[in-house]
Amino acid sequence: MFQCLQKGATREEMALALVEHYDATEEIALRSVDAFIASLANAGLLEENG
């Protein structure tokens, strides 16, 4: 998921990558992406782009 973030992927694009790579459902992938982004934000590791 770090590679997706570095490329500027959207939340939905990151979830799609999880669905394709891990054969997860879209719902689970979106929840995983949201949790990942929240953990990075809570750690102060995200910068707003734009």
N, C-alpha and C positions, 0 to 999 in steps of 0.2 A: 504494500500500500504506500510505502514511502516513495517508490518510483512514480506512482500515480500522482501523488501530491507534488513532487518535483516538476512534473510535466503540466501541472495546473488542471488536473482532472477535476470534474465536478463530483459531487456526492454520488450521483447516479452512475457516472462512468466508473467510479471506484467500485460500486456495488456490482455493476455488470462484470467487471474483471473478476470479482470473487465468484460470481455465479458461473462464469465460464471456466475458471481454474479449479474450483472446488466442488462444482456441481451442487451448490447451495441454492436455496430458494431465494427469490428476490427480497422477500420480507426479512429473512434472516441476514442476508447480505447487507441490506440497508441498516438494520439494527447494529450490525458489527461495525460498519463504517461510522455510524453516529457515535458509538462507544469509543472507537479509535480516535476520532477527531476530538471528542470531549476530553479524553485522557491527555492528548497532546496540548489542548488549550489550557487545561488545568495545570499542566506542568510549565506553561509559558513557552511552549516550543513552536507556536504558530505565529506567522506574520500575516496580516491582511494584505491581499494583493489587489491593487487597483485603487 
